Amino acid sequence: MNLHHNCACCGMSRRDFLKLSALFTSSFGAAIAADNWNLPVHANANDQPVKIGYLPITDAAPLLVAHSRKLYQAEGLTAEQPRLFRSWAQIVEAFLARQVNVIHVLFPTSIWIRYGRNFPAKIVAWNHTNGSALTVLPDIENPRELGGKTIAVPFWYSIHNLVLQQLLQRNGLKIVRKPKDAPIASNEVNLVVLPPPDMVSALANKSIGGYIVAEPFNAAAENLKTGRVLRFTGDVWKNHACCVVFVHEEDIRQRKQWTQRVVNALVKAQLWSRSNRSEVARILSKDGGKYTPHPLPVLQRALTYYDRNFYKKDGAIENPAWQVNRIDFQPYPFPSYTEELVRLLKTTQVEGNTDFLQKLQPRQVARDLVDDSFVRNALQQVGGPKAFGLPNNLSRIETIKF
């Protein structure tokens, strides 16, 4: 099984990060931002095709299921073949240039794009919940044993980096970012950014002690028997969002009907996916719908295997009473989650200047970054919040146990 393929490099390196930062500050980036704020109103709400941009991870499933099952067309939209990108840098760059108009992106990255780089785009839905894990060498049994080792994350602005840093700090470990071959003290954990396929091979050759990332790369290490899941992120932060659906501000303001129909399709795709996990795996697999290069057994494990007895004994699940799934699908963007995410990001080590983070007000971000009106409307078409097991008042208290 070879997962070090050419089309799933889903991390964002420092070079990628600097490239994007430069793009935002260039005249090209400034022009894009200005155009998105000031374009004239379009008369036809459906005057553009749905152009999906995605990375080959399970987080993208609803966008791809909606395409495979022709749910965009059922809403009266035209949809182009979704475009697979190699990295977060590539997908964001394409989004800025409007080569794609609906993408999934790491929630913290959306905060960096809108407030760190002042680009007009908004979250209109969650794409999924949970779906990530901390995978380590087979002989590592608890987080304290990560001291003295290098752990990989896919991007600094990610829920993976945030959860990992909180988990390490609560186990008395110091987070460092050291150059290659620099000595790492026994109470330190060195963090690096790696593309997920590189994570799998790096763990196999023991050049890193572990990684925290989206599926199916955790399932891949399990199937290869080169790593074990030390902790599922959904067992740390109950039903957390990882990737969200991100669209241009222009489309929300000027193409409300178009945006509503896109969200309708995604909500229906998520509802279908909850009851058809094996079929989702087939659709995503290289042997089925060919949306990703991953083999079916890896995707099947990622989407269907969450044996609570096995993983509790192994320590990967500490909160079986939560009754969450390894990955799940529900679209509503709870404000309480956005607020807590902003608070925790303020104390998380990330790349670049973080002055903008310190100025953010959690409640204001929850109102400004996210537009939940489209999801609320779409939920009513499928039986209301109860169809996803959500409370009717669409409110919750965040449950976190690091």
Solvent accessible surface area in square Angstrom, and as a share of the most:
residue,aa,sasa,rsa
1,M,117,0.52
2,N,117,0.60
3,L,7,0.03
4,H,98,0.44
5,H,29,0.13
6,N,115,0.59
7,C,44,0.26
8,A,0,0.00
9,C,38,0.23
10,C,2,0.01
11,G,3,0.03
12,M,1,0.00
13,S,46,0.30
14,R,144,0.52
15,R,201,0.73
16,D,35,0.18
17,F,7,0.03
18,L,83,0.41
19,K,110,0.47
20,L,1,0.01
21,S,19,0.13
22,A,59,0.45
23,L,25,0.12
24,F,17,0.07
25,T,98,0.57
26,S,42,0.27
27,S,98,0.63
28,F,98,0.41
29,G,4,0.04
30,A,58,0.45
31,A,51,0.40
32,I,21,0.10
33,A,18,0.14
34,A,48,0.37
35,D,76,0.39
36,N,2,0.01
37,W,99,0.35
38,N,116,0.60
39,L,61,0.30
40,P,96,0.61
41,V,120,0.69
42,H,62,0.28
43,A,113,0.88
44,N,85,0.43
45,A,19,0.15
46,N,48,0.24
47,D,59,0.31
48,Q,23,0.10
49,P,39,0.25
50,V,0,0.00
51,K,56,0.24
52,I,1,0.00
53,G,0,0.00
54,Y,8,0.03
55,L,0,0.00
56,P,0,0.00
57,I,5,0.03
58,T,0,0.00
59,D,0,0.00
60,A,0,0.00
61,A,0,0.00
62,P,0,0.00
63,L,0,0.00
64,L,0,0.00
65,V,0,0.00
66,A,0,0.00
67,H,28,0.12
68,S,43,0.27
69,R,106,0.39
70,K,129,0.55
71,L,29,0.14
72,Y,0,0.00
73,Q,76,0.34
74,A,84,0.65
75,E,26,0.12
76,G,49,0.48
77,L,7,0.04
78,T,92,0.53
79,A,21,0.17
80,E,79,0.35
81,Q,121,0.54
82,P,9,0.06
83,R,106,0.39
84,L,59,0.30
85,F,17,0.07
86,R,119,0.43
87,S,11,0.07
88,W,4,0.01
89,A,5,0.04
90,Q,76,0.34
91,I,0,0.00
92,V,0,0.00
93,E,55,0.25
94,A,5,0.04
95,F,0,0.00
96,L,2,0.01
97,A,37,0.29
98,R,60,0.22
99,Q,93,0.41
100,V,0,0.00
101,N,3,0.02
102,V,0,0.00
103,I,0,0.00
104,H,0,0.00
105,V,0,0.00
106,L,2,0.01
107,F,0,0.00
108,P,0,0.00
109,T,0,0.00
110,S,0,0.00
111,I,0,0.00
112,W,6,0.02
113,I,0,0.00
114,R,20,0.07
115,Y,48,0.18
116,G,20,0.19
117,R,63,0.23
118,N,108,0.56
119,F,3,0.01
120,P,0,0.00
121,A,0,0.00
122,K,28,0.12
123,I,0,0.00
124,V,0,0.00
125,A,0,0.00
126,W,0,0.00
127,N,0,0.00
128,H,0,0.00
129,T,2,0.01
130,N,1,0.01
131,G,0,0.00
132,S,2,0.01
133,A,0,0.00
134,L,1,0.01
135,T,0,0.00
136,V,0,0.00
137,L,19,0.09
138,P,69,0.43
139,D,112,0.58
140,I,4,0.02
141,E,125,0.56
142,N,39,0.20
143,P,25,0.16
144,R,148,0.54
145,E,68,0.31
146,L,0,0.00
147,G,16,0.15
148,G,29,0.28
149,K,65,0.28
150,T,23,0.13
151,I,0,0.00
152,A,0,0.00
153,V,0,0.00
154,P,3,0.02
155,F,0,0.00
156,W,15,0.05
157,Y,0,0.00
158,S,0,0.00
159,I,0,0.00
160,H,2,0.01
161,N,0,0.00
162,L,0,0.00
163,V,2,0.01
164,L,0,0.00
165,Q,2,0.01
166,Q,10,0.04
167,L,3,0.01
168,L,0,0.00
169,Q,84,0.37
170,R,137,0.50
171,N,35,0.18
172,G,62,0.60
173,L,16,0.08
174,K,117,0.50
175,I,12,0.06
176,V,17,0.10
177,R,107,0.39
178,K,61,0.26
179,P,102,0.64
180,K,183,0.78
181,D,134,0.70
182,A,29,0.23
183,P,115,0.73
184,I,47,0.24
185,A,48,0.37
186,S,100,0.65
187,N,80,0.41
188,E,19,0.09
189,V,0,0.00
190,N,7,0.04
191,L,3,0.02
192,V,41,0.23
193,V,26,0.15
194,L,42,0.21
195,P,35,0.22
196,P,2,0.01
197,P,2,0.01
198,D,38,0.19
199,M,0,0.00
200,V,7,0.04
201,S,44,0.28
202,A,12,0.09
203,L,1,0.00
204,A,50,0.38
205,N,104,0.53
206,K,145,0.62
207,S,76,0.49
208,I,13,0.06
209,G,3,0.03
210,G,0,0.00
211,Y,0,0.00
212,I,1,0.01
213,V,2,0.01
214,A,3,0.02
215,E,0,0.00
216,P,1,0.01
217,F,0,0.00
218,N,0,0.00
219,A,0,0.00
220,A,0,0.00
221,A,0,0.00
222,E,21,0.09
223,N,47,0.24
224,L,62,0.31
225,K,167,0.71
226,T,36,0.21
227,G,7,0.07
228,R,36,0.13
229,V,2,0.01
230,L,6,0.03
231,R,12,0.04
232,F,4,0.02
233,T,2,0.01
234,G,2,0.02
235,D,1,0.01
236,V,1,0.00
237,W,0,0.00
238,K,65,0.28
239,N,44,0.22
240,H,0,0.00
241,A,0,0.00
242,C,0,0.00
243,C,0,0.00
244,V,0,0.00
245,V,0,0.00
246,F,0,0.00
247,V,1,0.01
248,H,0,0.00
249,E,14,0.06
250,E,2,0.01
251,D,0,0.00
252,I,8,0.04
253,R,95,0.35
254,Q,15,0.07
255,R,15,0.06
256,K,120,0.51
257,Q,82,0.37
258,W,0,0.00
259,T,1,0.00
260,Q,29,0.13
261,R,61,0.22
262,V,1,0.00
263,V,0,0.00
264,N,8,0.04
265,A,0,0.00
266,L,0,0.00
267,V,0,0.00
268,K,67,0.28
269,A,0,0.00
270,Q,0,0.00
271,L,54,0.27
272,W,51,0.18
273,S,0,0.00
274,R,70,0.25
275,S,96,0.62
276,N,47,0.24
277,R,44,0.16
278,S,60,0.39
279,E,61,0.27
280,V,0,0.00
281,A,0,0.00
282,R,103,0.38
283,I,4,0.02
284,L,0,0.00
285,S,0,0.00
286,K,97,0.41
287,D,98,0.51
288,G,20,0.19
289,G,32,0.31
290,K,145,0.62
291,Y,17,0.06
292,T,5,0.03
293,P,25,0.16
294,H,1,0.00
295,P,19,0.12
296,L,53,0.27
297,P,81,0.51
298,V,0,0.00
299,L,1,0.00
300,Q,52,0.23
301,R,59,0.22
302,A,0,0.00
303,L,3,0.01
304,T,66,0.38
305,Y,72,0.27
306,Y,24,0.09
307,D,58,0.30
308,R,70,0.26
309,N,126,0.65
310,F,94,0.39
311,Y,2,0.01
312,K,116,0.49
313,K,187,0.79
314,D,48,0.25
315,G,31,0.29
316,A,0,0.00
317,I,3,0.02
318,E,107,0.48
319,N,20,0.10
320,P,34,0.21
321,A,91,0.71
322,W,32,0.11
323,Q,122,0.54
324,V,9,0.05
325,N,55,0.28
326,R,7,0.02
327,I,0,0.00
328,D,18,0.10
329,F,0,0.00
330,Q,12,0.05
331,P,0,0.00
332,Y,1,0.00
333,P,2,0.01
334,F,3,0.01
335,P,57,0.36
336,S,30,0.19
337,Y,0,0.00
338,T,0,0.00
339,E,25,0.11
340,E,41,0.18
341,L,0,0.00
342,V,0,0.00
343,R,112,0.41
344,L,22,0.11
345,L,1,0.00
346,K,52,0.22
347,T,93,0.54
348,T,10,0.06
349,Q,66,0.30
350,V,9,0.05
351,E,16,0.07
352,G,47,0.45
353,N,110,0.56
354,T,41,0.24
355,D,85,0.44
356,F,33,0.14
357,L,1,0.00
358,Q,96,0.43
359,K,154,0.65
360,L,16,0.08
361,Q,114,0.51
362,P,22,0.14
363,R,162,0.59
364,Q,78,0.35
365,V,0,0.00
366,A,11,0.09
367,R,162,0.59
368,D,38,0.20
369,L,0,0.00
370,V,15,0.09
371,D,31,0.16
372,D,36,0.18
373,S,50,0.32
374,F,11,0.05
375,V,0,0.00
376,R,102,0.37
377,N,80,0.41
378,A,2,0.01
379,L,0,0.00
380,Q,123,0.55
381,Q,97,0.43
382,V,30,0.17
383,G,41,0.40
384,G,6,0.05
385,P,11,0.07
386,K,153,0.65
387,A,34,0.26
388,F,7,0.03
389,G,67,0.64
390,L,23,0.11
391,P,58,0.36
392,N,126,0.64
393,N,109,0.56
394,L,11,0.05
395,S,62,0.40
396,R,52,0.19
397,I,159,0.81
398,E,33,0.15
399,T,46,0.27
400,I,47,0.24
401,K,110,0.46
402,F,43,0.18
